[in-house]
């Protein structure tokens, strides 16, 4: 049974910070690239950030570059998203995703968490 459990969401003021965590079980965590997605009402699901299985490479959506940082701790089977300088447009449900990685090849085998709500409002 694969489980991805997100935590750390909540209400924060513009300019504030949050750190999201996603704890994985039921997979060989070090074989999976990890990503954070988000979806706001009326919008399509958006890829926010990705980190490769070893943590050697990261990628970010243009809208969050310079503000968000993705990281992972393979010993703890956990991926993080540090979110700084938050804006109201960052408000969304944030989802954790695990993507099976064979060497440098990204497969389409994916698992999803339930999501955690992030609300940025004054």
Order of alpha helices (4+ residues) and beta strands (2+ residues): beta-beta-beta-beta-beta-beta-beta-beta-beta-beta-beta
